[in-house]
Amino acid sequence: MAAGKEIRGKIKSVENTKKITKAMEMVAASKMRKAQERMRSARPYAEKVRNITVRLSDANPEFTHPFLVEHDEATSAGFIVVTTDKGLCGGMNTNVLRAMTTKFRELDAQGVKVEAVAIGNKGFGFLNRVGAKVVAHSVHLGDTPHLDKLIGPVKVLLDAYQQGRLKAIYLCYTKFINTMKQEPMVEQLLPLNGKNMSQTAEEKKAYGWDYLYEPDAQTVIEELMVRYVEALVYQAVSENMASEQSARMVAMKAATDNAGNVINELKLIYNKTRQAAITKELSEIVAGAAAI
């Protein structure tokens, strides 16, 4: 019964693994709900800031913010790469890093160099392995994103763009669609395109009043534009965290189900092995009795 003892050990080991994956699934489900609420609550703020910024920019056409100016002569591009700090969330990080690598190759073919800011430990490690130039990073954000931890690293790229050293800044993250689907995104953050800086007829009507500027219109627009870009980055991090918990919950559920299937298969093998051993012993007893 040496084989049977070994199989029993395997069954016990897989059962322990199943308990761990089931616990991680339940924890991820709890965190997922909180992350989704946080993500949805961040959207109205970004929309309000965007509408006010667009309205003020239209009311002052003589001033063009640097975030709206294209730098075609620049030879570098910036990337803000948002990934997770921990693993065990399926292919989520792999998908966004693959999309980012594809964009890297496109820019490299055009002779454009890349500077990156890593938000999350997985992206930071990947960028170091591929030899990309990492100008700043922020890791160990926890389960709740804090804007004060994001402003510093992101500001490095924003200042470089305002100085005209960067051709564009791209934002790479995983967009939350639903619990079962998360989509890797590589979006242009700067220069702000027409899609971002446009309003519908309802928005124009809702924000169509005149403003009193203090101290002046240019200062207000500059501050609002920075706040809007920061809100976009914060929203991307919130989306990524909601996607992380959803992907981890699905991955751990699949791992739990697979562990259950493995346990059933091992139990079947164990029963067959045990039955074969019993049959062999009975055969030996019957053969011995017949010989006597």
C-alpha positions in Angstrom: 0.0 0.0 0.0 3.0 2.3 -0.5 1.3 3.7 -3.6 -2.0 4.2 -1.7 -0.2 6.1 1.0 1.5 8.4 -1.6 -1.9 9.1 -3.2 -3.5 9.9 0.2 -0.6 12.4 0.7 -1.4 14.0 -2.6 -5.1 14.2 -1.8 -4.4 15.9 1.5 -2.0 18.4 -0.2 -4.5 19.3 -2.9 -7.3 19.7 -0.3 -5.1 22.2 1.6 -4.5 24.1 -1.6 -8.2 24.1 -2.3 -8.9 25.7 1.1 -6.4 28.4 0.4 -7.7 29.3 -3.0 -11.3 29.3 -1.7 -10.3 31.7 1.0 -8.5 33.9 -1.5 -11.6 33.9 -3.7 -13.8 35.0 -0.9 -11.4 37.8 0.1 -11.1 39.0 -3.5 -14.9 39.0 -3.8 -15.2 41.3 -0.7 -12.5 43.6 -1.9 -13.9 43.7 -5.5 -17.2 45.3 -4.3 -15.3 48.0 -2.4 -13.0 48.6 -5.4 -15.9 48.9 -7.8 -17.7 51.4 -5.5 -14.5 53.5 -5.3 -14.0 53.4 -9.1 -17.6 54.5 -9.8 -17.4 57.3 -7.2 -14.3 58.7 -8.9 -16.0 59.1 -12.3 -18.3 62.1 -11.5 -15.3 64.2 -10.2 -13.4 63.7 -13.4 -16.4 64.6 -15.5 -17.1 67.8 -13.5 -13.5 69.0 -13.8 -13.4 68.2 -17.5 -16.6 70.1 -18.3 -15.5 73.2 -16.3 -12.0 73.1 -17.9 -13.5 72.8 -21.4 -15.9 75.7 -20.7 -13.1 77.9 -19.4 -10.8 77.1 -22.3 -13.6 77.9 -24.8 -14.3 81.2 -23.0 -10.6 82.2 -23.3 -9.4 81.2 -26.8 -6.4 83.5 -26.5 -4.7 81.1 -24.0 -3.7 77.6 -25.0 -2.6 75.3 -22.2 0.7 73.4 -22.7 -1.2 70.1 -22.3 -3.1 70.9 -25.5 0.0 71.7 -27.6 1.6 69.0 -29.8 5.4 68.6 -29.7 6.1 67.0 -33.1 9.8 67.8 -32.9 10.3 65.8 -29.7 12.1 62.5 -29.9 10.8 60.8 -26.7 7.5 59.6 -25.4 6.3 59.0 -21.9 4.4 56.0 -20.5 2.5 55.7 -17.3 2.2 51.9 -16.7 -0.4 50.8 -14.2 -0.2 47.2 -13.0 -0.8 45.3 -9.7 1.6 44.8 -6.8 0.6 41.1 -6.4 0.1 38.2 -8.7 -2.5 35.4 -8.8 -4.9 37.5 -11.0 -4.8 35.5 -14.2 -3.4 37.0 -17.3 -4.4 40.6 -16.4 -0.9 42.0 -16.1 0.4 40.0 -19.0 -2.2 41.4 -21.3 -1.6 45.1 -20.5 2.2 44.6 -20.6 1.8 42.9 -24.0 -0.2 45.9 -25.3 2.4 48.3 -23.9 5.2 46.3 -25.6 3.4 46.5 -28.9 3.2 50.3 -28.6 6.9 50.4 -27.6 7.8 48.7 -30.8 5.7 51.0 -32.9 7.4 54.1 -31.4 10.8 52.4 -31.7 10.2 51.9 -35.4 9.6 55.6 -35.7 12.8 56.4 -33.9 11.0 57.6 -30.7 12.6 56.8 -27.3 10.6 55.8 -24.3 10.5 57.0 -20.7 8.3 55.2 -18.3 6.7 55.7 -14.9 5.7 52.4 -13.2 2.7 52.3 -10.8 2.6 48.8 -9.4 5.3 46.2 -8.6 4.7 43.9 -11.6 5.1 46.6 -14.2 8.1 48.0 -12.4 9.8 44.6 -12.5 8.9 44.1 -16.2 10.3 47.5 -17.3 13.6 46.8 -15.5 13.9 43.4 -17.1 13.4 44.7 -20.6 15.8 47.6 -20.0 13.3 50.5 -20.4 14.2 53.9 -18.9 12.2 54.2 -15.7 12.2 57.8 -14.5 10.0 57.2 -11.4 7.9 54.5 -9.8 5.3 54.0 -7.1 4.7 50.5 -5.6 2.8 49.0 -2.6 -0.2 51.2 -3.0 -2.4 48.8 -1.0 -6.1 48.3 -1.6 -6.9 52.0 -1.7 -5.2 54.3 -4.1 -4.1 57.6 -2.7 -3.6 60.6 -5.0 -0.6 61.9 -3.0 1.3 58.8 -3.8 0.6 59.1 -7.5 1.2 62.9 -8.0 5.0 62.7 -7.5 5.9 60.1 -10.1 3.4 61.3 -12.6 4.5 64.9 -12.2 7.9 63.9 -13.6 6.4 63.2 -17.0 4.0 66.1 -16.9 6.9 68.6 -16.3 8.9 66.9 -19.1 5.9 67.4 -21.5 5.5 71.0 -20.5 9.2 71.6 -21.2 8.7 70.1 -24.7 10.9 67.1 -24.2 8.1 64.5 -24.8 6.1 63.9 -27.9 3.2 62.4 -26.1 2.3 60.6 -22.8 0.4 57.3 -22.9 -1.5 55.7 -20.1 -1.5 51.9 -19.9 -3.9 50.2 -17.5 -6.7 47.5 -17.4 -10.2 48.9 -17.8 -13.0 47.3 -15.8 -15.8 46.2 -18.0 -17.6 43.7 -15.8 -16.7 40.9 -13.3 -15.8 38.5 -16.1 -14.1 40.9 -18.5 -11.3 43.4 -18.2 -9.7 45.1 -21.2 -6.1 46.2 -21.5 -5.9 49.9 -22.6 -3.1 52.1 -24.0 -4.6 55.6 -24.2 -3.0 58.9 -25.1 -3.1 61.1 -22.0 -1.2 64.1 -23.5 -1.7 66.1 -25.6 -5.4 66.0 -24.7 -7.3 65.2 -27.8 -10.6 66.5 -29.2 -12.5 63.6 -27.7 -11.5 64.6 -24.2 -11.9 68.3 -24.7 -15.4 68.4 -26.2 -18.9 68.7 -24.8 -22.3 67.4 -25.7 -25.2 69.8 -26.2 -26.5 68.9 -22.8 -23.1 69.6 -21.1 -22.8 72.9 -22.9 -26.2 73.9 -21.6 -25.4 72.7 -18.0 -22.0 74.5 -17.9 -22.9 77.5 -20.0 -22.6 80.2 -17.4 -19.9 82.9 -17.0 -17.3 82.5 -14.3 -15.5 85.0 -12.0 -11.8 84.3 -12.1 -9.5 84.7 -9.0 -6.7 85.6 -9.5 -7.0 85.4 -13.3 -8.4 83.0 -16.0 -5.0 81.7 -17.0 -4.0 80.6 -13.5 -7.4 78.9 -13.0 -7.2 77.0 -16.3 -3.7 75.8 -15.6 -4.7 74.5 -12.2 -7.8 72.9 -13.5 -6.0 71.2 -16.4 -3.5 69.6 -14.0 -6.3 68.5 -11.7 -8.1 66.9 -14.7 -5.0 65.0 -15.8 -4.4 63.8 -12.2 -8.1 62.7 -12.1 -7.6 60.6 -15.3 -4.6 58.9 -13.7 -6.4 58.3 -10.5 -9.4 56.9 -12.4 -7.0 54.5 -14.3 -5.6 53.2 -11.0 -9.1 52.8 -9.6 -10.2 50.8 -12.7 -7.0 48.7 -12.5 -7.6 47.8 -8.8 -11.3 46.9 -9.5 -10.0 44.7 -12.5 -7.4 43.2 -10.2 -9.8 41.9 -7.6 -12.3 40.7 -10.2 -9.5 38.8 -12.1 -8.2 37.4 -8.9 -11.7 36.2 -7.8 -12.2 34.5 -11.2 -8.7 32.9 -11.2 -9.1 31.6 -7.6 -12.5 30.2 -8.4 -11.1 28.4 -11.4 -8.2 27.1 -9.2 -10.7 25.9 -6.6 -12.7 24.1 -9.2 -9.6 22.5 -10.7 -8.4 21.4 -7.3 -11.8 19.7 -6.7 -11.5 17.9 -10.0 -7.9 16.7 -9.2 -9.1 15.5 -5.8 -11.9 13.4 -7.4 -9.4 11.9 -9.9 -7.0 11.1 -7.1 -9.7 9.5 -5.0 -10.7 7.3 -8.0 -7.1 6.2 -8.6 -6.7 5.5 -4.8 -9.9 3.4 -4.8 -8.8 1.5 -7.8 -5.3 0.9 -6.3 -6.8 -0.2 -3.0 -9.3 -2.6 -4.7 -6.5 -4.1 -6.8 -4.4 -4.7 -3.6 -7.4 -6.3 -1.9 -8.1 -8.5 -4.9 -4.4 -9.6 -5.1 -4.4 -10.5 -1.4 -7.6 -12.6 -1.8 -6.1 -14.3 -4.8 -3.0 -15.2 -2.8 -5.1 -16.5 0.1 -7.3 -18.6 -2.2 -4.2 -20.0 -4.0 -2.5 -20.9 -0.8 -5.7 -22.7 0.5 -6.0 -24.6 -2.7 -2.3 -25.7 -2.5 -2.8 -27.0 1.1 
